Amino acid sequence: MKKVLVSLAAVAALSSAAFAGVNSQTGCGLGAMIIKDDSSAIMLALQATTNGTSANQTFGITSGTSGCKRMPLVMNDRAAEFVASNMDQIAKEAAIGGGESVDTLAELLKVEDKAAFAASLQQNYNSIYTSGDVKMADVLDNIATVEG
């Protein structure tokens, strides 16, 4: 019975805190939701420690929970490997506004609207492929910037 009451209290506290603002110094996460007082360095340290030890800030960022904003793209190793292996083909397809490699990249980045993604790559081609010897990491960073 105690576990149920504690669980209900935690859910109530978290749900009411879900509407709280995110601290600009410690970011989103459980610490910022539970510890609302950010008037001193000690309280900010407690927020940051809670975020770090509970490991929920990373989950919040990727899932859009705990007061975190969900990112439009999910960067991952598979997408990085795919871009590194298919740089030329992705560049060609981005220039014409779509293709199989751009669709695959959209899937790897967990983009919901592939057509809009392809159109965005075409529209922002010069911002993504900034030079002839642009690197894979720069391409992914630039895609994240134009999609963000």
PASEBA-1860 file (N, C-alpha, C; in nm, 3 decimals):
! residues 148
1> MKKVLVSL> 0.082/-0.120/0.000/0.000/0.000/0.000/0.086/0.125/0.000 ~ 0.200/0.117/0.076/0.290/0.234/0.080/0.346/0.263/-0.057 ~ 0.381/0.157/-0.131/0.439/0.176/-0.264/0.339/0.246/-0.356 ~ 0.213/0.211/-0.345/0.110/0.273/-0.429/0.097/0.421/-0.396 ~ 0.094/0.453/-0.265/0.082/0.593/-0.224/0.204/0.675/-0.268 ~ 0.323/0.616/-0.252/0.445/0.687/-0.294/0.444/0.707/-0.446 ~ 0.400/0.605/-0.518/0.394/0.617/-0.664/0.294/0.724/-0.706 ~ 0.179/0.726/-0.642/0.079/0.828/-0.674/0.130/0.968/-0.643
9> AAVAALSS> 0.198/0.982/-0.531/0.254/1.113/-0.495/0.359/1.157/-0.596 ~ 0.442/1.063/-0.639/0.545/1.097/-0.738/0.483/1.137/-0.871 ~ 0.381/1.063/-0.914/0.313/1.096/-1.040/0.247/1.233/-1.030 ~ 0.183/1.260/-0.917/0.118/1.391/-0.900/0.220/1.503/-0.900 ~ 0.333/1.482/-0.835/0.436/1.585/-0.831/0.494/1.608/-0.970 ~ 0.519/1.500/-1.042/0.577/1.514/-1.175/0.479/1.575/-1.274 ~ 0.353/1.537/-1.265/0.258/1.591/-1.361/0.234/1.739/-1.337 ~ 0.232/1.783/-1.212/0.215/1.926/-1.186/0.342/2.002/-1.223
17> AAFAGVNS> 0.455/1.937/-1.210/0.581/2.002/-1.246/0.604/2.004/-1.396 ~ 0.529/1.924/-1.470/0.549/1.918/-1.615/0.522/2.051/-1.682 ~ 0.445/2.133/-1.618/0.412/2.262/-1.676/0.509/2.371/-1.630 ~ 0.604/2.336/-1.548/0.700/2.433/-1.500/0.799/2.468/-1.610 ~ 0.859/2.584/-1.600/0.958/2.625/-1.697/1.088/2.550/-1.678 ~ 1.171/2.553/-1.780/1.300/2.486/-1.776/1.406/2.587/-1.737 ~ 1.492/2.548/-1.645/1.598/2.637/-1.602/1.700/2.652/-1.713 ~ 1.741/2.775/-1.740/1.834/2.798/-1.851/1.976/2.753/-1.818
25> QTGCGLGA> 2.008/2.732/-1.691/2.143/2.692/-1.655/2.158/2.540/-1.644 ~ 2.056/2.472/-1.595/2.068/2.327/-1.579/1.988/2.251/-1.683 ~ 1.905/2.320/-1.758/1.830/2.255/-1.864/1.708/2.181/-1.813 ~ 1.656/2.096/-1.897/1.538/2.021/-1.862/1.577/1.894/-1.788 ~ 1.478/1.824/-1.737/1.504/1.697/-1.668/1.437/1.694/-1.533 ~ 1.451/1.581/-1.466/1.387/1.560/-1.338/1.430/1.663/-1.233 ~ 1.559/1.697/-1.232/1.610/1.795/-1.135/1.542/1.929/-1.148 ~ 1.525/1.975/-1.272/1.460/2.105/-1.295/1.312/2.099/-1.263
33> MIIKDDSS> 1.253/1.979/-1.276/1.110/1.965/-1.249/1.082/1.958/-1.099 ~ 1.167/1.890/-1.024/1.144/1.870/-0.880/1.192/1.990/-0.800 ~ 1.311/2.039/-0.831/1.371/2.148/-0.754/1.348/2.278/-0.833 ~ 1.247/2.351/-0.794/1.210/2.470/-0.868/1.288/2.594/-0.825 ~ 1.345/2.589/-0.705/1.420/2.704/-0.653/1.558/2.708/-0.720 ~ 1.580/2.807/-0.805/1.710/2.820/-0.871/1.778/2.951/-0.833 ~ 1.754/2.991/-0.706/1.806/3.120/-0.661/1.948/3.114/-0.608 ~ 2.005/2.994/-0.594/2.141/2.986/-0.542/2.219/2.878/-0.616
41> AIMLALQA> 2.349/2.886/-0.604/2.435/2.788/-0.670/2.412/2.648/-0.615 ~ 2.379/2.638/-0.488/2.355/2.507/-0.427/2.231/2.442/-0.490 ~ 2.126/2.519/-0.507/2.003/2.463/-0.566/2.026/2.424/-0.712 ~ 2.104/2.507/-0.784/2.136/2.472/-0.923/2.220/2.345/-0.928 ~ 2.313/2.331/-0.832/2.395/2.210/-0.827/2.309/2.088/-0.797 ~ 2.210/2.105/-0.710/2.118/1.994/-0.680/2.036/1.955/-0.803 ~ 1.990/2.057/-0.879/1.917/2.028/-1.003/2.005/1.950/-1.101 ~ 2.126/1.999/-1.120/2.218/1.934/-1.215/2.254/1.793/-1.169
49> TTNGTSAN> 2.277/1.776/-1.038/2.312/1.644/-0.985/2.195/1.548/-1.001 ~ 2.075/1.596/-0.975/1.957/1.511/-0.992/1.941/1.472/-1.139 ~ 1.959/1.568/-1.228/1.951/1.536/-1.371/2.057/1.432/-1.409 ~ 2.178/1.451/-1.358/2.288/1.361/-1.395/2.275/1.223/-1.335 ~ 2.237/1.215/-1.208/2.230/1.083/-1.142/2.106/1.005/-1.181 ~ 2.000/1.073/-1.216/1.879/0.999/-1.255/1.883/0.958/-1.402 ~ 1.974/1.014/-1.477/1.995/0.980/-1.619/1.868/0.998/-1.701 ~ 1.781/1.085/-1.658/1.657/1.104/-1.734/1.665/1.220/-1.831
57> QTFGITSG> 1.769/1.304/-1.822/1.779/1.419/-1.911/1.800/1.372/-2.055 ~ 1.884/1.273/-2.075/1.906/1.220/-2.210/1.777/1.162/-2.265 ~ 1.708/1.086/-2.183/1.579/1.030/-2.227/1.481/1.142/-2.258 ~ 1.479/1.245/-2.173/1.388/1.356/-2.195/1.416/1.430/-2.324 ~ 1.544/1.448/-2.355/1.581/1.519/-2.478/1.540/1.438/-2.600 ~ 1.562/1.307/-2.597/1.528/1.225/-2.714/1.379/1.197/-2.725 ~ 1.308/1.199/-2.613/1.166/1.167/-2.617/1.075/1.289/-2.607 ~ 1.131/1.403/-2.570/1.049/1.523/-2.556/0.969/1.525/-2.427
65> TSGCKRMP> 1.016/1.456/-2.324/0.948/1.454/-2.194/1.033/1.527/-2.090 ~ 0.986/1.530/-1.967/1.056/1.592/-1.854/1.087/1.739/-1.880 ~ 0.999/1.806/-1.952/1.018/1.947/-1.980/1.117/1.974/-2.092 ~ 1.166/1.870/-2.157/1.263/1.887/-2.266/1.190/1.901/-2.399 ~ 1.251/1.974/-2.489/1.197/1.990/-2.624/1.248/1.875/-2.709 ~ 1.157/1.811/-2.779/1.196/1.701/-2.866/1.267/1.756/-2.989 ~ 1.379/1.694/-3.021/1.455/1.736/-3.138/1.391/1.676/-3.263 ~ 1.389/1.752/-3.374/1.325/1.701/-3.494/1.399/1.584/-3.558
73> LVMNDRAA> 1.528/1.571/-3.532/1.607/1.461/-3.588/1.669/1.381/-3.475 ~ 1.684/1.253/-3.496/1.751/1.167/-3.398/1.884/1.124/-3.458 ~ 1.991/1.194/-3.420/2.123/1.159/-3.472/2.167/1.027/-3.408 ~ 2.228/0.941/-3.489/2.273/0.814/-3.437/2.390/0.763/-3.521 ~ 2.453/0.659/-3.473/2.570/0.604/-3.541/2.536/0.548/-3.679 ~ 2.419/0.488/-3.691/2.380/0.429/-3.820/2.365/0.538/-3.926 ~ 2.307/0.652/-3.888/2.294/0.763/-3.982/2.431/0.817/-4.019 ~ 2.519/0.828/-3.922/2.655/0.878/-3.950/2.728/0.784/-4.044
81> EFVASNMD> 2.719/0.653/-4.019/2.783/0.556/-4.108/2.723/0.560/-4.248 ~ 2.590/0.577/-4.254/2.524/0.581/-4.385/2.569/0.704/-4.463 ~ 2.575/0.819/-4.399/2.617/0.941/-4.467/2.763/0.928/-4.510 ~ 2.849/0.874/-4.423/2.991/0.859/-4.457/3.008/0.769/-4.579 ~ 2.928/0.664/-4.591/2.940/0.568/-4.701/2.872/0.616/-4.828 ~ 2.781/0.712/-4.818/2.701/0.754/-4.933/2.702/0.905/-4.955 ~ 2.813/0.968/-4.922/2.821/1.115/-4.932/2.784/1.165/-5.071 ~ 2.843/1.108/-5.175/2.820/1.158/-5.311/2.676/1.138/-5.355
89> QIAKEAAI> 2.621/1.020/-5.328/2.485/0.990/-5.371/2.384/1.077/-5.297 ~ 2.404/1.096/-5.168/2.312/1.181/-5.091/2.320/1.325/-5.143 ~ 2.439/1.372/-5.174/2.454/1.508/-5.227/2.379/1.523/-5.360 ~ 2.393/1.422/-5.448/2.324/1.428/-5.577/2.172/1.431/-5.557 ~ 2.124/1.343/-5.470/1.980/1.336/-5.448/1.928/1.460/-5.374 ~ 2.007/1.514/-5.284/1.966/1.637/-5.215/1.952/1.751/-5.315 ~ 2.041/1.754/-5.413/2.038/1.861/-5.513/1.911/1.854/-5.599 ~ 1.861/1.732/-5.623/1.741/1.719/-5.707/1.612/1.706/-5.624
97> GGGESVDT> 1.627/1.703/-5.493/1.509/1.702/-5.407/1.454/1.566/-5.372 ~ 1.536/1.461/-5.377/1.490/1.332/-5.331/1.556/1.216/-5.399 ~ 1.530/1.098/-5.345/1.586/0.975/-5.397/1.593/0.870/-5.288 ~ 1.636/0.753/-5.327/1.638/0.640/-5.234/1.732/0.665/-5.115 ~ 1.848/0.723/-5.140/1.943/0.748/-5.030/1.891/0.855/-4.934 ~ 1.827/0.958/-4.988/1.770/1.062/-4.901/1.655/1.002/-4.819 ~ 1.574/0.915/-4.880/1.467/0.848/-4.805/1.524/0.761/-4.693 ~ 1.632/0.689/-4.724/1.695/0.604/-4.622/1.752/0.690/-4.509
105> LAELLKVE> 1.816/0.800/-4.545/1.867/0.890/-4.441/1.754/0.943/-4.355 ~ 1.643/0.978/-4.416/1.527/1.025/-4.339/1.480/0.919/-4.241 ~ 1.478/0.793/-4.286/1.437/0.684/-4.196/1.535/0.670/-4.081 ~ 1.663/0.676/-4.110/1.765/0.661/-4.005/1.759/0.776/-3.905 ~ 1.721/0.896/-3.951/1.709/1.011/-3.862/1.571/1.021/-3.798 ~ 1.486/0.922/-3.830/1.349/0.914/-3.775/1.267/1.038/-3.810 ~ 1.280/1.080/-3.936/1.202/1.192/-3.987/1.066/1.139/-4.030 ~ 0.960/1.204/-3.987/0.825/1.157/-4.019/0.783/1.194/-4.161
113> DKAAFAAS> 0.812/1.315/-4.205/0.770/1.363/-4.336/0.891/1.362/-4.431 ~ 0.906/1.252/-4.504/1.022/1.236/-4.591/1.020/1.336/-4.706 ~ 0.904/1.366/-4.761/0.895/1.460/-4.872/0.940/1.600/-4.829 ~ 0.897/1.642/-4.711/0.937/1.773/-4.660/1.087/1.775/-4.630 ~ 1.138/1.662/-4.579/1.281/1.651/-4.551/1.361/1.665/-4.680 ~ 1.321/1.594/-4.786/1.391/1.601/-4.914/1.384/1.742/-4.972 ~ 1.269/1.804/-4.961/1.254/1.941/-5.012/1.343/2.038/-4.934 ~ 1.352/2.016/-4.804/1.437/2.102/-4.721/1.584/2.085/-4.757
121> LQQNYNSI> 1.625/1.959/-4.783/1.765/1.936/-4.824/1.794/2.009/-4.955 ~ 1.699/2.003/-5.048/1.720/2.071/-5.176/1.725/2.223/-5.157 ~ 1.632/2.274/-5.080/1.625/2.419/-5.058/1.750/2.471/-4.987 ~ 1.807/2.389/-4.897/1.921/2.434/-4.817/2.051/2.367/-4.860 ~ 2.057/2.323/-4.985/2.172/2.248/-5.033/2.304/2.322/-5.008 ~ 2.309/2.449/-5.039/2.434/2.525/-5.024/2.473/2.545/-4.877 ~ 2.375/2.538/-4.788/2.405/2.549/-4.645/2.452/2.416/-4.588 ~ 2.413/2.306/-4.651/2.451/2.173/-4.604/2.585/2.132/-4.663
129> YTSGDVKM> 2.599/2.149/-4.793/2.724/2.114/-4.861/2.799/2.243/-4.887 ~ 2.873/2.286/-4.788/2.935/2.418/-4.790/3.060/2.425/-4.877 ~ 3.118/2.308/-4.910/3.235/2.306/-4.997/3.244/2.169/-5.063 ~ 3.334/2.157/-5.155/3.351/2.030/-5.226/3.411/1.921/-5.141 ~ 3.481/1.958/-5.035/3.542/1.858/-4.948/3.479/1.856/-4.808 ~ 3.350/1.885/-4.803/3.279/1.884/-4.675/3.282/1.742/-4.615 ~ 3.293/1.734/-4.486/3.302/1.606/-4.414/3.165/1.560/-4.367 ~ 3.157/1.428/-4.341/3.032/1.367/-4.297/2.974/1.437/-4.174
137> ADVLDNIA> 3.058/1.465/-4.075/3.009/1.528/-3.952/2.953/1.667/-3.981 ~ 3.017/1.739/-4.073/2.967/1.872/-4.108/2.832/1.862/-4.179 ~ 2.819/1.762/-4.267/2.691/1.744/-4.336/2.579/1.717/-4.235 ~ 2.604/1.626/-4.141/2.501/1.595/-4.041/2.471/1.716/-3.952 ~ 2.574/1.787/-3.912/2.552/1.909/-3.832/2.471/2.012/-3.910 ~ 2.504/2.027/-4.037/2.432/2.126/-4.117/2.287/2.083/-4.141 ~ 2.265/1.954/-4.160/2.127/1.905/-4.174/2.050/1.932/-4.045 ~ 2.111/1.904/-3.933/2.044/1.929/-3.804/2.014/2.077/-3.787
145> TVEG> 2.103/2.161/-3.833/2.082/2.306/-3.821/1.964/2.352/-3.908 ~ 1.959/2.307/-4.031/1.850/2.353/-4.118/1.717/2.288/-4.081 ~ 1.721/2.169/-4.021/1.598/2.101/-3.981/1.553/2.143/-3.841 ~ 1.644/2.202/-3.765/1.611/2.237/-3.627/1.528/2.356/-3.618
END
